[in-house]
Amino acid sequence: MRSGRGARRERAGPRDFLLTPLACSLAGHEGLVRLEPGSLIEQIIGAPTTLEAYICSYGLNESYKQTLAAHGLVFSGHADDGAVRVAELPGHTFFLATMFQPELAGDGRRPHPVVSAFATAVTRRHASRQAAHAR
C-alpha cells in the first residue's frame, strides 16, 4: 500500500487474514464436531462429539494453522472434513475459541456447557484474585 494523496490502495489478499470466508457458509446450519480426547472442550462437553449450531461464514485460514500450533494453540475440535471448529490454549485460565455459537444452543433455560464453564472460570479467577488482595 502506498500512502499520500491520490495513492492507490491495494487490498490484502485472503492469505493475510486469520479468518477467511468459507467456500460454503455454515450460517443457519448445525454440524457434528469431533473433540480431541482429554482436551478442555472434551472435558466441558463430556463426550467425544457434539452437534453445534452456526451463524458464521468464516473459518480458520489454514495457512496460519502450523504457526499457531507452533506457538501453543491446540486445535481440539474438527468437523468431519477436518476443518477446525475449536481451538484452545493449554495452561491458560480459560482460552477457548469456537467457530460455533454456544449461545444458540438450547431453549434458554440452561446455558450451553461452554457458557457455564466460562462463567465458572471467571468466578474462580475472581475469587482467587480477591483472596490474593485480602492477604
Secondary structure, 3 states (H helix, E strand, C coil): CCCCCCCCCCCCCHHHCCEEECCCCCCCCEEEEEECCCCHHHHHHCCCEEEEECCCCEEECHHHHHHHHHCCCEEEEECCCCCEEEEECCCCCCCEEECCCHHHCCCCCCCCHHHHHHHHHHHHHHHHHHHHHHC
